[in-house]
Amino acid sequence: MTVQKPVPPQRLSLHWGVDEDVEEISRYTYGGYHPIQLGDVLPPPADTEPSNSRKYRILSKLGHGSFSTVWLASAQHHSASGRYFAIKVCVANADPQRELDVFRLLSSDEGRHVLRLHDSFTIDGPNGTHAVHAFNVLGSFHIVARLARPHWNPRDLCRQIAQGLAFLHRHGVVHGDLHMGNIGVSMPQLDDIIEEDLIDRFDPPECTIVFPRQTPARPESLPPYLVPPTHISELLLKPTAELHIELLDLGNAIIVGSSSAPPACTPAAVCAPEIMFEQVTTSVVTQSATTASDIWALACIMYEIVFNVVLFHLASHDDYLLGKMAAVCGKVPPSWRSFWDSNEHLRKLDISQEAADQKWQRKIDNSSARKGGALSREDFVIFCDLLQRMLKIDPSDRLTIEEVLAHPWHTQTADNSI
């Protein structure tokens, strides 16, 4: 099975500057993105079978990634699943089968904290054949974190994310790309708003007209304009509302034991040490994500939720991050020793369990000393104990997700928010 890879950008310059929140225009080429306009209906009428009247009308842009663009759409057909959907249109050279296999595996058991696939079909366009998936619309956890932090319950949020990951692991699925950007918040109130009223809530999008400086080889591959994302969370989420978390984007998920698992591509800030070490020392990653690398990523997310700071801030794929990881864990793995001793920066670091324990103790002391904090010192002690058990530099030493959920941090009831 072909492993999906981003389409290499082609040289293409526009007369007007492009918003940094939009996708790269050069990715609109054969094998790349499908050109979409606001108001388009998917699948196009010509692609719709008479027996299948499903239609989704594109209302706004929600975002984009390396392998897809995502759009807010209204169902133009009767749907028991809701009025609005997030429509993910994959690049044409993506391998949609692995993601579909994952969703089919999960469909036998409805998970409370994992995004569900409601519909899937393909469309043909100037850049090839594209897989299209329809999901519930979720709000951005990043935006919710900014709006709702004074009202939220950090223990409950951590538990919900862990429960979502547990659902995947119980079904033999590795998420493979778990980070804050792939955590969403459900918005059931969205379906109470009629389409006209919903669009009226949006500011007119500041689209960039696609006017190339040179005549493109395949002008039909390009959209007429690029659309910035609409931050729907800011419009619809109530800061005081109870938050229901769902894990999203299973495009890099892996079925355990699969022979077609792709190399790991986790962001540096949540990347497990064993994967980071290979990246730093060989400049490539051949190993796939595992349940253990998911646990490392989960620990980094939980740290950020509770302490409101990124554990590995400004992380990049370099030896400095390896040093930070070893300092947090208090250990240099034997397999790292040769590289470690040959690196001037790394060999000067004080790496020991005692030094790591002191760092965690200072974190507990500083967090407990904050005035007005809702978590007690004992809460921070228990939480840091859990993190230390998850942030083991040897993947075989990390807790499983079931052990994470059985830890006192998750089993204790928390009525307070942070």
C-alpha positions as CSV (number, residue, x, y, z in Angstrom):
1,M,0.0,0.0,0.0
2,T,1.3,3.4,-0.9
3,V,2.4,5.7,2.0
4,Q,0.9,9.1,1.6
5,K,3.4,11.9,1.2
6,P,2.8,15.6,0.8
7,V,2.9,16.8,-2.8
8,P,6.2,18.7,-3.4
9,P,5.4,22.4,-4.0
10,Q,5.8,23.8,-7.5
11,R,7.1,27.3,-8.1
12,L,4.1,29.6,-8.3
13,S,4.0,33.3,-7.4
14,L,0.8,35.4,-7.0
15,H,0.4,39.1,-7.6
16,W,-1.0,39.7,-4.0
17,G,0.3,38.4,-0.7
18,V,-1.2,35.3,0.8
19,D,-2.6,35.0,4.4
20,E,-0.4,32.9,6.5
21,D,-3.4,30.9,7.7
22,V,-4.1,29.5,4.2
23,E,-2.7,26.5,2.4
24,E,0.3,26.7,0.0
25,I,-1.1,27.7,-3.5
26,S,1.6,25.5,-5.1
27,R,0.0,22.4,-3.6
28,Y,-2.9,22.9,-6.0
29,T,-1.4,20.6,-8.6
30,Y,-2.0,17.1,-9.9
31,G,-2.0,14.8,-6.9
32,G,-2.6,17.7,-4.5
33,Y,-5.5,19.7,-3.2
34,H,-8.9,19.9,-4.8
35,P,-9.9,23.4,-5.8
36,I,-13.1,24.4,-3.8
37,Q,-15.2,27.5,-3.9
38,L,-17.7,28.7,-1.2
39,G,-21.1,27.5,-2.2
40,D,-19.8,24.3,-3.9
41,V,-21.9,21.2,-3.4
42,L,-20.1,17.9,-2.7
43,P,-20.3,15.4,-4.3
44,P,-21.0,17.3,-7.5
45,P,-24.4,16.4,-9.1
46,A,-22.7,14.5,-11.9
47,D,-21.0,12.3,-9.3
48,T,-24.1,11.6,-7.3
49,E,-25.9,8.3,-7.9
50,P,-29.7,8.6,-8.3
51,S,-30.1,6.3,-5.2
52,N,-27.8,8.5,-3.1
53,S,-29.1,12.0,-2.6
54,R,-26.5,13.1,0.0
55,K,-25.2,16.6,-0.7
56,Y,-23.0,18.9,1.4
57,R,-22.9,22.7,0.6
58,I,-19.6,24.4,1.5
59,L,-20.2,27.4,3.8
60,S,-16.8,28.2,5.2
61,K,-13.2,27.1,5.6
62,L,-12.3,25.4,8.9
63,G,-8.6,24.7,8.2
64,H,-6.0,22.7,6.3
65,G,-3.2,20.2,6.8
66,S,-0.5,18.6,4.7
67,F,-2.9,16.0,3.3
68,S,-6.3,17.8,3.2
69,T,-8.4,20.9,3.4
70,V,-11.4,21.0,5.9
71,W,-14.6,22.9,5.3
72,L,-17.8,23.7,7.2
73,A,-20.8,22.4,5.2
74,S,-24.5,22.1,5.6
75,A,-26.3,18.8,4.7
76,Q,-28.6,19.5,1.8
77,H,-30.3,16.1,2.5
78,H,-32.0,14.7,5.6
79,S,-29.4,13.5,8.1
80,A,-30.1,12.0,11.5
81,S,-26.5,12.9,12.5
82,G,-27.0,16.7,12.3
83,R,-27.3,19.7,10.1
84,Y,-23.6,20.7,9.8
85,F,-20.5,18.7,9.1
86,A,-16.8,19.1,8.8
87,I,-15.9,18.0,5.3
88,K,-12.3,16.8,4.9
89,V,-11.1,16.7,1.3
90,C,-7.9,14.7,1.0
91,V,-5.1,15.4,-1.5
92,A,-5.4,13.1,-4.5
93,N,-2.1,11.3,-3.9
94,A,-3.1,10.4,-0.3
95,D,-3.8,6.8,0.7
96,P,-7.4,7.0,2.1
97,Q,-7.7,3.3,2.7
98,R,-5.7,3.2,6.0
99,E,-7.8,5.9,7.6
100,L,-11.0,4.2,6.4
101,D,-9.8,0.8,7.8
102,V,-9.3,2.5,11.2
103,F,-12.8,4.0,11.2
104,R,-14.3,0.6,10.2
105,L,-12.5,-1.0,13.1
106,L,-13.8,1.6,15.5
107,S,-17.3,1.6,14.2
108,S,-18.3,-1.6,16.0
109,D,-18.1,0.3,19.3
110,E,-19.1,4.0,19.7
111,G,-16.3,5.8,21.6
112,R,-17.4,8.8,23.7
113,H,-14.2,10.8,23.1
114,V,-13.1,10.0,19.5
115,L,-14.5,11.7,16.4
116,R,-16.8,9.5,14.4
117,L,-16.9,9.2,10.6
118,H,-20.4,9.9,9.3
119,D,-19.9,9.6,5.6
120,S,-17.2,8.9,3.0
121,F,-17.1,9.2,-0.8
122,T,-14.8,10.2,-3.6
123,I,-14.8,13.1,-6.1
124,D,-13.0,13.6,-9.3
125,G,-11.4,16.9,-10.1
126,P,-8.6,18.5,-12.2
127,N,-6.0,17.3,-9.7
128,G,-7.1,13.7,-9.5
129,T,-9.5,11.6,-7.4
130,H,-10.0,12.7,-3.8
131,A,-11.3,10.9,-0.8
132,V,-13.9,13.0,1.1
133,H,-14.9,12.3,4.7
134,A,-17.8,13.9,6.7
135,F,-17.4,14.4,10.5
136,N,-19.1,16.2,13.3
137,V,-18.0,19.9,13.6
138,L,-15.6,20.4,16.5
139,G,-14.4,23.5,18.1
140,S,-10.7,24.2,18.5
141,F,-9.3,23.2,21.9
142,H,-6.6,25.9,21.5
143,I,-9.3,28.6,21.4
144,V,-11.3,27.0,24.2
145,A,-8.1,27.0,26.3
146,R,-8.0,30.7,25.9
147,L,-11.7,31.4,26.5
148,A,-12.6,28.9,29.1
149,R,-9.5,28.4,31.3
150,P,-11.0,30.2,34.3
151,H,-14.0,27.9,34.2
152,W,-12.6,24.5,33.2
153,N,-11.8,21.4,35.3
154,P,-8.2,20.3,34.3
155,R,-8.6,16.9,35.8
156,D,-11.7,16.2,33.9
157,L,-10.2,17.4,30.6
158,C,-7.2,15.2,31.1
159,R,-9.4,12.2,31.9
160,Q,-11.5,12.7,28.8
161,I,-8.5,12.8,26.5
162,A,-7.1,9.7,28.2
163,Q,-10.4,8.0,27.8
164,G,-10.4,8.8,24.1
165,L,-6.9,7.3,23.7
166,A,-7.9,4.3,25.8
167,F,-10.7,3.7,23.3
168,L,-8.3,3.6,20.4
169,H,-5.7,1.4,22.2
170,R,-8.4,-1.1,23.3
171,H,-9.2,-1.5,19.6
172,G,-5.6,-1.9,18.6
173,V,-5.2,1.6,17.1
174,V,-2.3,4.0,17.7
175,H,-3.3,7.6,17.2
176,G,0.2,8.5,15.9
177,D,-0.3,12.3,15.8
178,L,-1.7,13.2,19.2
179,H,-1.1,16.9,20.1
180,M,-3.2,19.9,21.2
181,G,-4.2,20.7,17.6
182,N,-5.8,17.3,17.3
183,I,-8.1,17.7,20.2
184,G,-11.6,19.1,19.6
185,V,-14.6,20.2,21.6
186,S,-18.1,19.2,20.5
187,M,-20.6,21.9,19.7
188,P,-24.1,20.4,19.7
189,Q,-25.7,23.8,19.8
190,L,-24.5,24.4,16.2
191,D,-27.4,22.3,14.8
192,D,-29.9,24.7,16.5
193,I,-28.9,27.5,14.1
194,I,-30.3,27.8,10.6
195,E,-27.8,28.2,7.7
196,E,-28.6,31.9,7.0
197,D,-28.2,32.9,10.7
198,L,-25.0,30.9,10.9
199,I,-23.4,32.7,8.0
200,D,-24.5,36.0,9.3
201,R,-22.4,35.4,12.4
202,F,-19.3,35.1,10.3
203,D,-17.2,38.1,9.2
204,P,-16.8,38.2,5.4
205,P,-13.7,36.1,4.6
206,E,-10.7,38.1,3.5
207,C,-10.0,35.9,0.5
208,T,-6.8,36.1,-1.6
209,I,-7.5,36.2,-5.3
210,V,-5.4,33.6,-7.1
211,F,-3.8,35.7,-9.9
212,P,-0.5,34.1,-10.8
213,R,2.4,36.3,-12.1
214,Q,3.0,33.8,-14.9
215,T,0.5,31.7,-16.8
216,P,0.3,28.4,-14.9
217,A,0.8,25.1,-16.9
218,R,-2.6,23.8,-15.6
219,P,-4.8,26.8,-14.6
220,E,-7.7,24.4,-14.0
221,S,-5.8,23.0,-11.0
222,L,-6.1,26.3,-9.1
223,P,-9.0,27.7,-7.1
224,P,-10.2,31.2,-8.0
225,Y,-9.3,32.4,-4.5
226,L,-7.8,31.1,-1.2
227,V,-10.0,31.2,1.9
228,P,-8.7,31.8,5.4
229,P,-10.2,29.7,8.2
230,T,-13.3,30.8,10.2
231,H,-12.7,30.4,13.9
232,I,-16.1,29.0,14.6
233,S,-15.2,28.2,18.3
234,E,-15.0,31.9,19.1
235,L,-18.5,32.4,17.8
236,L,-20.3,29.5,19.3
237,L,-18.6,28.1,22.4
238,K,-19.7,29.4,25.7
239,P,-16.8,29.7,28.1
240,T,-18.9,28.4,31.0
241,A,-20.3,25.4,29.2
242,E,-19.3,21.9,30.1
243,L,-16.6,20.7,27.7
244,H,-16.9,17.4,25.8
245,I,-13.6,16.4,24.3
246,E,-13.0,14.3,21.2
247,L,-9.8,13.2,19.6
248,L,-9.6,13.9,15.9
249,D,-7.5,13.5,12.8
250,L,-6.8,9.7,12.5
251,G,-5.1,10.3,9.1
252,N,-1.8,9.0,10.7
253,A,-3.4,6.4,12.9
254,I,-2.0,2.9,12.8
255,I,-3.7,-0.5,13.3
256,V,-1.3,-2.4,15.6
257,G,0.4,-5.2,13.6
258,S,-0.3,-3.5,10.2
259,S,2.4,-4.1,7.6
260,S,1.8,-0.7,6.1
261,A,2.4,1.6,9.1
262,P,4.0,4.9,8.0
263,P,7.0,6.5,9.7
264,A,6.1,8.6,12.7
265,C,5.5,12.3,12.0
266,T,4.6,13.7,15.5
267,P,5.5,17.4,16.2
268,A,8.7,17.9,18.1
269,A,7.0,19.2,21.3
270,V,5.2,15.9,21.9
271,C,7.5,13.5,20.0
272,A,8.7,10.5,22.0
273,P,12.5,10.3,22.8
274,E,13.0,7.1,20.8
275,I,11.6,8.7,17.7
276,M,13.4,12.0,18.3
277,F,16.7,10.2,18.8
278,E,16.5,8.6,15.4
279,Q,15.5,11.9,13.7
280,V,18.4,13.7,15.3
281,T,21.1,11.1,14.7
282,T,20.1,9.9,11.2
283,S,18.0,12.9,9.8
284,V,15.2,10.4,8.9
285,V,12.5,8.5,10.8
286,T,11.8,4.9,9.8
287,Q,10.0,3.7,12.9
288,S,6.3,4.1,13.3
289,A,4.4,5.5,16.2
290,T,3.4,3.1,19.0
291,T,1.0,3.0,21.9
292,A,4.1,4.0,24.1
293,S,4.8,7.1,21.9
294,D,1.1,8.0,22.3
295,I,1.5,7.9,26.1
296,W,4.5,10.3,25.9
297,A,2.4,12.7,23.8
298,L,-0.5,12.4,26.2
299,A,1.8,13.3,29.1
300,C,3.0,16.4,27.3
301,I,-0.6,17.5,26.6
302,M,-1.7,16.9,30.2
303,Y,1.3,19.0,31.4
304,E,0.2,21.9,29.2
305,I,-3.4,21.7,30.4
306,V,-2.6,21.7,34.1
307,F,0.4,24.1,34.1
308,N,-0.6,26.3,31.2
309,V,2.9,26.0,29.7
310,V,4.4,23.7,27.1
311,L,6.7,21.1,28.6
312,F,9.2,21.2,25.8
313,H,8.9,24.9,24.8
314,L,10.2,26.0,21.4
315,A,11.1,22.3,20.7
316,S,12.8,21.4,17.4
317,H,14.4,18.2,16.1
318,D,17.8,18.7,17.6
319,D,20.2,17.6,20.3
320,Y,19.0,20.3,22.7
321,L,15.6,18.6,22.9
322,L,17.3,15.3,23.6
323,G,19.0,16.9,26.5
324,K,15.8,18.4,27.8
325,M,14.1,15.0,27.5
326,A,16.9,13.2,29.4
327,A,16.8,15.9,32.1
328,V,13.1,15.4,32.6
329,C,13.4,11.7,32.8
330,G,16.7,11.6,34.8
331,K,18.3,9.1,32.5
332,V,20.4,8.6,29.4
333,P,19.5,5.3,27.6
334,P,22.5,3.0,26.9
335,S,21.7,3.2,23.2
336,W,22.3,6.9,23.3
337,R,25.6,6.9,25.2
338,S,28.0,6.9,22.2
339,F,26.2,9.8,20.6
340,W,25.8,11.5,23.9
341,D,29.5,11.4,24.8
342,S,30.5,12.6,21.4
343,N,28.3,15.7,21.7
344,E,29.9,18.7,23.5
345,H,26.6,20.1,24.6
346,L,25.0,16.9,25.9
347,R,28.0,15.5,27.8
348,K,28.1,18.6,30.0
349,L,24.5,18.1,31.2
350,D,23.8,16.9,34.7
351,I,21.5,14.0,34.0
352,S,20.5,11.9,37.0
353,Q,17.3,10.8,38.8
354,E,18.2,13.1,41.7
355,A,18.4,16.1,39.4
356,A,15.2,15.2,37.7
357,D,13.3,14.7,41.0
358,Q,14.5,18.2,42.1
359,K,13.1,19.8,39.0
360,W,9.7,18.1,39.6
361,Q,9.8,19.2,43.2
362,R,10.4,22.8,42.2
363,K,7.5,22.6,39.8
364,I,5.3,21.4,42.6
365,D,6.5,24.1,45.0
366,N,6.1,26.9,42.4
367,S,2.6,25.7,41.3
368,S,1.4,25.3,44.9
369,A,2.6,28.8,45.9
370,R,0.3,30.5,43.3
371,K,-2.4,32.5,45.0
372,G,-5.9,31.6,44.0
373,G,-5.0,28.3,42.5
374,A,-7.8,25.7,42.7
375,L,-5.5,22.6,42.9
376,S,-3.9,21.8,46.2
377,R,-0.3,20.9,46.8
378,E,-1.4,17.2,47.2
379,D,-3.1,17.5,43.8
380,F,0.2,18.7,42.2
381,V,2.1,15.9,43.9
382,I,-0.2,13.2,42.6
383,F,-0.2,14.8,39.1
384,C,3.5,15.0,38.8
385,D,3.8,11.4,40.0
386,L,1.6,10.4,37.1
387,L,3.6,12.4,34.6
388,Q,6.9,10.9,35.8
389,R,5.5,7.4,35.2
390,M,4.4,8.3,31.7
391,L,7.5,10.3,30.8
392,K,9.9,7.4,30.8
393,I,12.8,7.6,28.3
394,D,12.5,3.8,27.7
395,P,9.1,3.2,26.0
396,S,8.8,-0.2,27.7
397,D,8.8,1.5,31.1
398,R,5.9,3.9,30.4
399,L,2.5,3.3,31.8
400,T,-0.2,1.8,29.6
401,I,-3.3,3.9,29.0
402,E,-5.3,1.7,31.3
403,E,-2.7,2.2,34.0
404,V,-2.9,6.0,33.4
405,L,-6.6,5.9,33.9
406,A,-6.2,3.8,37.1
407,H,-3.8,6.3,38.6
408,P,-5.2,8.4,41.6
409,W,-5.1,11.6,39.5
410,H,-7.9,10.2,37.3
411,T,-9.8,8.1,39.9
412,Q,-10.1,11.0,42.4
413,T,-13.2,13.2,42.0
414,A,-12.4,16.9,41.4
415,D,-15.0,19.5,41.9
416,N,-12.7,22.5,41.4
417,S,-11.5,24.2,38.3
418,I,-8.2,25.8,37.7
